[in-house]
Amino acid sequence: MQDKDMMNDVLSMINSSLTGYANVISQANNEQLRQSIQQIRNNCEANQYNFYKIAEQKGFYKPAAPADQQDIQEVKSQFNA
């Protein structure tokens, strides 16, 4: 397995975990459990960002071009309508 494939697998697993944590947090009734899962999620998000930066530096991932101001305003207006 190539480094790029392994990095993509790790990022995919982390993203899946983040989705799972969000579901648990939104349904947790126990405040202590909720806070613990939020802390785990925050650590997971930090790890995801670190892996993303490594993938970007190695050329495994190329982010999309930034949106121009007109596109940003159009999206904002859709949410404010």
ChimeraX attribute file (.defattr): number of C-alpha atoms within 10 A of each C-alpha:
attribute: neighborCount
match mode: 1-to-1
recipient: residues
	/A:1	5
	/A:2	6
	/A:3	11
	/A:4	14
	/A:5	11
	/A:6	11
	/A:7	17
	/A:8	16
	/A:9	12
	/A:10	15
	/A:11	18
	/A:12	13
	/A:13	13
	/A:14	19
	/A:15	15
	/A:16	11
	/A:17	15
	/A:18	18
	/A:19	13
	/A:20	12
	/A:21	20
	/A:22	14
	/A:23	11
	/A:24	15
	/A:25	19
	/A:26	9
	/A:27	10
	/A:28	14
	/A:29	10
	/A:30	9
	/A:31	10
	/A:32	10
	/A:33	13
	/A:34	17
	/A:35	13
	/A:36	12
	/A:37	17
	/A:38	16
	/A:39	13
	/A:40	14
	/A:41	20
	/A:42	14
	/A:43	12
	/A:44	17
	/A:45	16
	/A:46	12
	/A:47	14
	/A:48	19
	/A:49	14
	/A:50	12
	/A:51	17
	/A:52	18
	/A:53	14
	/A:54	14
	/A:55	18
	/A:56	13
	/A:57	11
	/A:58	12
	/A:59	10
	/A:60	15
	/A:61	15
	/A:62	10
	/A:63	6
	/A:64	6
	/A:65	6
	/A:66	8
	/A:67	8
	/A:68	8
	/A:69	8
	/A:70	9
	/A:71	11
	/A:72	11
	/A:73	10
	/A:74	11
	/A:75	10
	/A:76	11
	/A:77	10
	/A:78	8
	/A:79	7
	/A:80	7
	/A:81	5
